[in-house]
Amino acid sequence: MGNMGLTDLRLVDPKSEEEWVSPESLDAWAMAASGRSILERARVSPTLAEAIQGCSTVIACTARPRRWESWTVLGPEEAGQMLAERADEGDDVALLFGREDHGLSTEDLALATHLCNIPTGGEVTSLNLAQAVLLLGWEWGKAASALHRRPTKRGARRSRAAAEQVSGLAEQAGDLLARVDFFRRRGRAQSDVMLRQALIRGDLTDVEVHFLRGVVRKVRWHLENPGQLVDDEGPLGPDASDQ
């Protein structure tokens, strides 16, 4: 990480002593060498959702892109370019990697906004964790350097919605669709993924997500209260919660 200028390390629910970033983790500290400052500042979170909270772009690295047709799958150069551009705009962004032995789960990938696949030759399709981090970190750093050499024309910045806000909108919309029996002949889990990824590709702002969640909330209220009306100052007004 340090070679490529990446300094913010977040670990999710490490299971064994060797994965912890305390000085007692002799293997981690010995292998870090000059990158020990990264371990000192590393944050440990109990869940992935907590670790990536606030990030508008989360690119997950996977060796099996064809299984995830609903996601936008990027190559390493595309991923680096997206991360550099969005970080330069002021967004919080993240690269997501799985464990060395079994990678990312389906539940982990569901929290990503994009996937990245590193093309390989032959039958061996996966790289070890260090190789993947180095390659994608290099692409990110290369793209960031190119941005800094390029003359910029800055307009008003779009406040891109955080991933958890888009997920909340997709969950609300899914619950609404369930009320009208939309999932009778189709699996909800995969439909939820398709809906979420469609919303992510829309590159929504905070304001747009808040508006759409209000629309879903309003429709749900009328389904639950047929024939009744409510004014804008009622429970569905502008101060109502998104939940």
Secondary structure, DSSP 8 states (H G I E B T S, - for coil): -GGGT----EEES--SGGGS-STT-HHHHHHHGGGHHHHHH-EEESSHHHHTTT-SEEEEE-S-GGG-TTS-EE-HHHHHHHHHHHHHTT--EEEE--BTTTB--HHHHTT-SEEE-----SS-----HHHHHHHHHHHHHHHHHHHHHS---------B--HHHHHHHHHHHHHHHHHTTTTTTS-HHHHHHHHHHHHHHTT-BHHHHHHHHHHHHHHHHHHHSTT----TTSTTSTTS---
